[in-house]
Amino acid sequence: MRVPGIGGDLTDHFVKGTFDELYIVYNEFKSAIQQRVIVEKLFPIDAAAEFGTTQTEGMSGGSYLYEPDEAALLNVFIPKHFQTQTFRILLESAAAEHGARMAAMDGATRNAGQLIKKVTLHYNKTRQSAITKELMDIVGGAEALK
């Protein structure tokens, strides 16, 4: 079964047996200033870790009838699950990137504001020094004329 989208090739390769496990590394968005690097196992799916249950909990109630059969359902739901997880990971990474950019721009804006204050102070001191020197020259010239 061909799975469309970003994870289609990976799903096909896993089903064909090209690789045994698939791990993905991405940035998890915690807040605008905090992101975490996550390593997550996507294939094979560990039901206990994924859904918080053990295999015996799901089977203790007896057997279930599936319509269509289990294999047909798994052929549909596992690729859908993988596509959903891939999309979630892409959204997490995009949100983390936007948060990092926002924090960087905030820092740059703050630094630019401080730099503007320093340059303005330096400019004003230089201008005031030039004015004071001109006044002293004028006063000195007036004193010389007396």
Secondary structure, DSSP 8 states (H G I E B T S, - for coil): ----STTHHHHHHHHHTS-S-EEEEEEEEEETTEEEEEEEEEES--HHHHHS--HHHHHTT-----SS-HHHHHHHHHHHHHHHHHHHHHHHHHHHHHHHHHHHHHHHHHHHHHHHHHHHHHHHHHHHHHHHHHHHHHHHHHHHH-
